[in-house]
Amino acid sequence: MRIPKDATLLRIFVGEDDRSDGKPLFEAIVLEARHTNLAGATVLRGPMGFGHSSRLRTAKILSLSEDLPMVIEIVDAPERIEAFLPLLEAMMGERGLITLERIQVLRYGPNPSA
């Protein structure tokens, strides 16, 4: 699979405890992205954060939180990301934050000139 040089970064912020059909929401999103043949997805777990509720979520020992911030990043062609958004919206419901950025892809996979 190839990604055009001018691509889109879809970034999704959810909580670790958010669920979709009984499974973690971040996992459901990645599996749906894979099912729809997007180029790739990465999940990052944040040690600290807060969202619209201003409730602080942290991994510090004295204030254990099991609902840490999770960020899912997906990069692909703009039209493929746009086509994925309705599925994502249905999965997210009223939760989380979704952002889009225009990016330039410098490398995806092995470097053919190496």
N, C-alpha and C positions, 0 to 999 in steps of 0.2 A: 504494500500500500504506500502511496505517496501523499504527502501533504504539500499544498502549494506554499511557496515562500511567504506570501501574504496570507496569514491564517488568523484564526480567532482563538483566544483563550477564554474558556468558560470556567469560572471559579464559583464554587458552591460552598457556602458555610452552613453547617448544621451542627447539632449537638450529638455527642456520642450515644446518648440514650434515645434519640429520635428513631422511630420505627416505621417500616412500611411492610404491610402484610406479615408482621411477626418477625421480620429480620431487621438488622440495623439499616437505617436509611442510607448511610454512606455505601454500604455493601450493595443494596438494591440499585442505587444509582450507577455504580460501576458495572454491575452485571447487565443493566439495561443498556448502558453505553457500549459494552462489548457485543451484546445481542444485536444492536443496530449498526455494528461494524464501524464505530468511530475509531480513530487512529490509536487512541490510548487514553488511559486515565490513571491518575495517581491520587492516593489518599494520604493526607498529612494530619497527624494528631498534634494539636496545640497544647503546650503545657499550661497556658493561661489565656483567658479571654473573657469578654462579655459582649452581649448583644443588645437588642432593643429593650429588654427587660432590665438592663443594667446589673443583672445578677452575675457576680464574679464567679468564674469557674477556674479552678486551679488544681495543679497536681502537687502542691506543697503538702508535706506530711501533716502539718497541724490543721489543715482544712481540706481533708480529702474530698474530692469531687469525682464522682464516677461519670459525670456528664461533661467531659472535656470537649473543647472545640475540635471539630473535624473539618478539614478543607479538602474538597475534591477538585482537582484541576484536570480539564479535558481540553486538548488542542486538536483542531481539525480545520477543514475548509469552512469559511463563513456559512455557506449554504447548508452544510451538513450539521453544523452547530444549531443554526436556526431551525432546521427540521426536528432536532432533538428537543428543543425547548418546550413544546406542548406536552410531551411525555414527562419531562422533568417537572413542569408546573403541576401536573396531576399527582405526581409522587410526593411533591413537597407540601402541598396544601398551604396552610398559613405559616409554615415554619421556615426558618432560615433566611439566607441572603444569596442572591444570584447576581454575578457581575460578568460583563463581557469586556474584553480588551482586544484591540487589533494588535497583532504581533507579527514579527518576521521569524520564520523558521530557518535556522542556519544549518541544522543537521537533524535528520531523523533516521536512526539506525546507522549501519556501518557507513563510513566515509568511502565512497567509491574511488576517490583519487588516492587513497592511502595504499 
